[in-house]
Amino acid sequence: MLKKYCLPIFVLALSALCGCNSNTLDDIENEVHLPLYGYIHFDTQAPTRGTLVEDMKRNFGVMGYSWEYNDANDVWNTVKVQAKPNEFHAKIVTYSDGLHTYETLVPWKVNCKYTFFGYYPHEGESGNSVTVSGANVEGTPFLTYTLPAVVANMQDVMTASVYNTDYRSSREVALTFKHRLAAVDVQIINQNAKFGAKDVHVKLTNLKLNFTNLKYDKAKVWMDESMGMERTEKANKSVSYSMTTPLTVVPSDVASGTINMVSSGSPIILIPQEVDGTTGALKGTVTFNLSYVDGNGNVNTPTDAEVQPGNHTHNIVFDGDLVVGRKHVIQLVFTRDAVSVQIIPPSEWTDNNVDIEFE
């Protein structure tokens, strides 16, 4: 039987600093203090991507639950069936000038346990792409995410959870925000050196990534990550994402240029897609217009190149799913006599620990 609920607790204050590189995306671990007085201050760093969240210098939502306990068996897994967000429901935590705050500070109760769920983005800042479970919904809360039709409106979706904390054990609560969607990026590698005496720069315009059998554009995401996702609607539609500006990749045997379909540092954020007997492999095409230019941007029309300038279409086939919390890379490799297209095995997003301190 669910125990009697306690009085509300203190406001959460949360921050994160994260690093990243070109190959990995990081979950974000945040030490959250529930202090009796004062607030949290932390150092800041500039974010390193536009759309994929690499730090929590932004607003987010929080759900909070508490219950009075009598023995060790009164834990979240026991009470969650009837639990409602009696402490916080869809409370927005706002970020400003190095601080996360929200309203209504009240003390912890000594004889209570608490479970918290964080989620990003808050539905009020999601452009109608996120809704959350109601205040009277019992059990683990969830959000419903609808893939926006406009690519620029796509947002990373993350959740975090911490269970069975209490005032007597610690005033620190660590939340790790984990990415719940999949990311797709396109990488260009120019392995040409020279045509005759001229350097060869590969220039791409009108690049489009086309999925021919995207099944899902809506998903239910439980804030308890162990509960996974549920695709609630099947789209079964073709979708296309376009590069906004031309890209020129310099010749090099080792360096690569990366194009992003929306803006600098922003791959496409998609509902994870399943491969099954109905749809077969997730597949599509990548199309672009190819030209060769010199270092000044002047058109260079080589006579000995097997890969001709003009419009190109190449098939792309994913061997497996678009996986939750992973980045998938479509790699286009340009050589003198071929354009090869391959899918790079997805890189997993890993935790990243950070430190914060009291003011």
C-alpha positions, 0 to 999 in steps of 0.5 A: 500500500502506498504510504502517506505523502510528505510535505514538499521539499527544497528546490532543485538547483542543477548545472553541468560542464561537459566536453566533447569531441568529433566522435562521441556525444556525452550524457550529462551528469549533474550533481544536484544539491538540495540545500537548506539555505542559499543556492548553487554557483558554478563555473561556465563553459561555452556549449560546443554544439548547436542542437545536441545538448552537451551541457545543461546551461539551459532550462529543463523540467522536473518531476518530484515524488515523496512518500513516508517510509517505515522500513527498508521495503518502502522504496520506489519500486514498491510505491511507484504503482500508485505514486503521483508527482506530489512534490513537483509536476512539470516544474520548469527549472530555469537557467540564468547567469550561471544558476538554475533555480525554480520557485517555492523553497520548503524543507525536506522531511526527515522521515520521507524518501524522494524520487526525482525525474528530470527531462529536457526540453520542458514542454513549454519550450518545445514548440509543441513537440513535447507533452508530459504525463499529467499530475494525476497519472500514477507510476513512472512519468513519461513524455510524448515527443512528436518529430517536428516537420521543420528540421530547424525545430528538432530538439535533443530529448533527454531524461534523468532519474534518481531514486530513494534519496532522503535527507539523512543520507545526503543532501547531494543528488546526482542526475545523469541526463541521457539522450533518448533519440538518435542522431544522424550526421553526414561526413565528407572525406576528400582524398583527392590531391591534385588533378595535374598541377591543381589542388582539387577541392570538392564542392557540394551543393543541394545536398539532401538526405532522404529516408524512404521508409521512416516509420515513426514520427512520434514516441512515448519516452518513460523518464525511467530509462530502463523502461525504454521507448514506445513508438506510438504512431507509425508514419511510413512516410518519406522525409528529406533533410537539406543542407542549408549552405554549400560545403567545400572540402579541401584535398587531404589524405587524412583530414575530413570536412563534416557537413551538418544538415541544419547548422554548424554542429547540428546533426539530424535528431530522429525518433529511433527507428526499428528494422522489422519484417514489414519494412526491411532495412532502414534505407534511403538516398543521399543526393547532391550536386558535385563540382571541383574548385581550386583554392580560390573557389574557381571552377576546375573541370578536370579531364582525367577524373572518373567522378564527373561533376553534376548531380549524384544520387547514392543509396544508403542502407542501415544494417540495423536500427537507428539506436536510442542515444547513439550517433550514426554517421553517413560517410561520403568518401571522394577519390579520383575514380569513385564516391563510396558511401558507407554507414559508420557504426554508431558511437555511444554517448557516454557519461561525463562527470562534472563538479559544482560548488556552493556559493 
